[in-house]
């Protein structure tokens, strides 16, 4: 799954947020004066629809269900503000965890169709097709210093 670079989110914040077309919802655990960020979601709005677009969460906090709290707040706010639709976004094929999470909020799903030009679907990248290599790459990536991931991420993103 391709990740978007920081500059993409910075542009969303700078361009869409002032027009009410982008929202950032955060789930935090408070302990006295201190808070720990558990999860965050970016929502995009257009017309009568709120779209759940991006999410990040701490893996060690999933038992606290921070994404459930964010979804509840987002749906509640959308209703109060008069939006008619809430789009949970797509679920990549085979991602049963995400499909399960989204299905507990709704039982209606629509098939997403993609059209490619010039008439053929992009080929699966070799690294994605080679599962052991992909797993090693993820293992190494998660252990790199943040500064290294920022530099490498910008370079890699250009080729995705």
C-alpha positions as CSV (number, residue, x, y, z in Angstrom):
1,X,0.0,0.0,0.0
2,X,1.5,3.3,-1.0
3,X,1.8,5.9,1.7
4,X,1.3,9.6,1.1
5,X,4.2,12.0,1.9
6,X,3.9,14.6,4.6
7,X,3.8,17.4,2.0
8,X,0.5,15.9,0.7
9,X,-1.2,16.2,4.1
10,X,0.3,19.7,4.5
11,X,-1.3,20.7,1.3
12,X,-4.7,19.3,2.4
13,X,-4.4,21.3,5.6
14,X,-3.3,24.5,3.9
15,X,-5.8,24.4,0.9
16,X,-8.9,22.3,1.9
17,X,-9.2,22.9,5.7
18,X,-9.8,26.7,5.5
19,X,-12.8,25.9,3.2
20,X,-14.2,23.3,5.6
21,X,-13.3,20.5,3.1
22,X,-10.8,18.7,5.4
23,X,-11.0,17.7,9.0
24,X,-8.6,16.0,11.3
25,X,-10.0,14.0,14.2
26,X,-7.8,12.7,17.0
27,X,-8.3,10.2,19.7
28,X,-6.3,10.8,22.8
29,X,-6.0,9.0,26.2
30,X,-5.8,11.5,29.1
31,X,-4.0,10.8,32.3
32,X,-4.0,13.9,34.5
33,X,-2.3,16.7,32.6
34,X,-0.7,14.3,30.1
35,X,-2.3,13.0,26.9
36,X,-1.2,10.2,24.7
37,X,-2.3,10.3,21.0
38,X,-3.9,6.9,20.1
39,X,-5.3,7.5,16.6
40,X,-6.1,10.1,14.0
41,X,-8.3,10.3,10.9
42,X,-8.4,12.7,8.0
43,X,-11.9,13.3,6.6
44,X,-12.7,15.1,3.4
45,X,-16.0,16.8,2.6
46,X,-17.6,17.7,-0.7
47,X,-21.2,18.5,-1.4
48,X,-23.4,16.4,0.8
49,X,-20.7,13.7,1.6
50,X,-18.1,13.2,4.3
51,X,-15.4,10.8,3.2
52,X,-13.2,8.8,5.6
53,X,-9.9,9.2,3.8
54,X,-6.9,8.4,5.9
55,X,-6.2,6.9,9.3
56,X,-3.2,6.3,11.6
57,X,-3.2,4.5,14.9
58,X,-1.0,3.0,17.5
59,X,-1.0,-0.7,17.3
60,X,-0.6,-1.1,21.0
61,X,-3.8,0.9,21.7
62,X,-6.3,-1.0,19.5
63,X,-7.9,-2.6,22.6
64,X,-9.1,0.9,23.6
65,X,-10.9,1.2,20.2
66,X,-9.7,4.7,19.4
67,X,-10.9,4.3,15.7
68,X,-14.4,3.5,16.9
69,X,-14.4,6.7,18.9
70,X,-13.3,8.7,15.9
71,X,-15.9,7.1,13.6
72,X,-18.7,7.8,16.1
73,X,-17.7,11.4,16.4
74,X,-17.3,11.8,12.6
75,X,-20.7,10.3,11.9
76,X,-22.4,12.3,14.7
77,X,-20.8,15.5,13.4
78,X,-21.8,14.8,9.8
79,X,-25.4,14.2,10.8
80,X,-25.6,17.4,13.0
81,X,-24.1,19.4,10.1
82,X,-26.6,18.2,7.6
83,X,-24.4,15.9,5.4
84,X,-26.5,13.2,3.7
85,X,-23.8,10.6,3.1
86,X,-20.8,9.2,5.0
87,X,-18.4,7.3,2.8
88,X,-16.1,4.8,4.6
89,X,-13.8,4.6,1.7
90,X,-12.4,1.6,-0.1
91,X,-11.1,-1.6,1.3
92,X,-8.2,-3.2,-0.7
93,X,-8.9,-6.7,-1.8
94,X,-7.9,-9.2,0.9
95,X,-7.8,-6.7,3.8
96,X,-10.3,-8.6,6.0
97,X,-9.4,-6.5,9.1
98,X,-10.4,-3.2,7.5
99,X,-13.4,-4.8,5.9
100,X,-14.6,-6.1,9.3
101,X,-14.0,-2.7,10.9
102,X,-16.0,-0.9,8.3
103,X,-18.8,-3.5,8.1
104,X,-19.7,-3.0,11.8
105,X,-20.8,0.6,10.9
106,X,-22.7,-0.2,7.8
107,X,-24.0,-3.1,5.8
108,X,-24.2,-1.3,2.5
109,X,-21.2,-1.4,0.2
110,X,-20.6,-0.5,-3.4
111,X,-18.2,-2.0,-5.8
112,X,-15.4,0.4,-6.8
113,X,-14.5,0.3,-10.4
114,X,-11.2,1.7,-11.7
115,X,-10.5,2.6,-15.3
116,X,-6.9,2.8,-16.6
117,X,-5.6,4.5,-19.6
118,X,-4.1,3.3,-21.9
119,X,-6.5,0.5,-21.4
120,X,-4.6,-1.9,-19.1
121,X,-4.3,-2.2,-15.3
122,X,-0.8,-1.4,-14.0
123,X,1.3,-4.5,-13.4
124,X,1.8,-5.6,-9.8
125,X,5.2,-4.5,-8.7
126,X,7.8,-7.2,-8.3
127,X,8.4,-6.5,-4.6
128,X,4.7,-6.9,-3.9
129,X,4.6,-10.2,-5.7
130,X,7.5,-11.5,-3.7
131,X,5.9,-11.8,-0.3
132,X,9.1,-12.7,1.7
133,X,11.0,-9.7,0.2
134,X,8.0,-7.5,1.0
135,X,8.0,-8.7,4.7
136,X,11.7,-8.1,5.1
137,X,11.3,-4.6,3.6
138,X,8.5,-3.7,6.0
139,X,10.6,-5.1,8.9
140,X,13.6,-2.9,8.0
141,X,11.5,0.1,7.2
142,X,9.9,0.1,10.6
143,X,13.3,0.2,12.3
144,X,14.8,3.1,10.3
145,X,15.2,6.5,12.1
146,X,12.4,8.9,11.2
147,X,14.8,11.2,9.4
148,X,15.9,8.4,7.1
149,X,12.3,7.3,6.3
150,X,11.4,10.9,5.4
151,X,14.3,11.2,3.0
152,X,13.8,7.7,1.5
153,X,10.0,8.1,1.4
154,X,10.1,11.2,-0.7
155,X,12.5,9.5,-3.2
156,X,10.4,6.2,-3.3
157,X,7.1,8.0,-3.5
158,X,8.1,9.5,-6.9
159,X,8.2,6.0,-8.4
160,X,4.9,4.7,-7.1
